[in-house]
Amino acid sequence: MATTDFSFTSVQTYNGSNYGDMTLEAQRPGGTSFGSFVETTHFLYLGHDSKFDMATFDIDTAASLGVLKYEYYNGSWTEFIPLSASYATDPDDSENSQYAFDVDGVEIFPENRLDSWATTAVNSVTKYWIRISSPNSVTTPPTFKRIGMRPIASYATTKDVYELMQMAGVLGGTDFTTSTTPTKAQVETLINRAESYIDFRTRRSWKPTFNSEEVHPFNAYGIKLDRSDAIKILSMKVWDGSSWQLKTQGRSNDYFLVLDTSMVHFSRDFRLPVRFYGRSSFTGGEFSNRVKISYLSGTNINIDTRAAGIITSAAIKLTAIEMTKNADFGGGFTSGLDRVSLSERIDQWNTEINDQLDTLTSWSTF
């Protein structure tokens, strides 16, 4: 089964003296907006039972804040730098700053920047936590409509792998832990690698993926996004000859996304000097590739019932193969697995995986 519905299992706010449990509001698409960062001493806590590497934010009131501070717990609260400031590469666009809750967006927490991440209790709730604050200044505090997440292991659980490999008869218990070999964290990393392979093979994803500043030529008849499973546009900008202009989403505004086709269609014409204007495209010099789009893609594995079981099965088997081939786990692979040689078991799993992923790929048209 999938590890999550891509919602945080706990969201807490702290106003300097009291906690507020905002979990249900953060999970509910049409819920009441809630705020944080009213003062520089306030915190927003994002927590989950498993480690996660991305948070998505639907903003109601746009914030005006100082530089945000991100911390994780590894025995004490430790500051780290998230990935958002690394996205921008365009010298004509002043985007080389951290995501600041001023628009709907994404923040990514690279696993290699959260060394020895451990659970701790916040408001008597024990989770893996990221906490965020604006310690330097608050001009306008944000309000959030919804906050989502992506776990490091999205397609399967470590318990799924444990059961396939029949480890209970050897190690006891029901799942990998911090003291097993391999550890739970190591198996989560292997599941994540398996997910990358599945996404590459099928050219699709069943978890939220952030696509930053995808560049396209303007086409009045619409733009086909590179990913066929787009689910939400975060921003679209059009070069007007002097700067990148942020456009407003909506059929009665500037553009809209058709989910079934991953096509962005324009509700308005963006006119430029006449020498660059054509009905279907703008070309020439700085007007080449003049549309930039950032968006989320990826079908929710919990919703795609046709593929969910296949994807989970493939992820479990790919992880089990890597564990079997690449490490000595202290003689743990005995009992049920030793009735068939490990090499035969790996060959069998590989055959099943290839059949499963080929089936999924055949569903897509490009």
Secondary structure, DSSP 8 states (H G I E B T S, - for coil): --S-SSB-SEEEEE-SS-EEE-HHHHH-TT---EE--SSTT-EEEEEESS-EEEEEEEEEE--EES--EEEEESSSEEEE--SGGGS---TTS---S---SSSSEEEE--GGGSTT---EEETTEEEEEEEEE--S-EEE--EEEEEEEEESS-S--HHHHHHHTT-HHHH-SSS--TTSSS-HHHHHHHHHHHHHHHHHHHT--SS-EEEEEEEE--BTT-EE-SSTTEEEEEEEEEE-SSSEEE--BSTTSSEEEETTTTEEEESS-----GGG--SSB--SGGGTT-EEEEEEE---TTT-HHHHHHHHHHHHHHHHHHHHHH---TT-S-GGGGGS-HHHHHHHHHHHHHHHHHHHHTT---
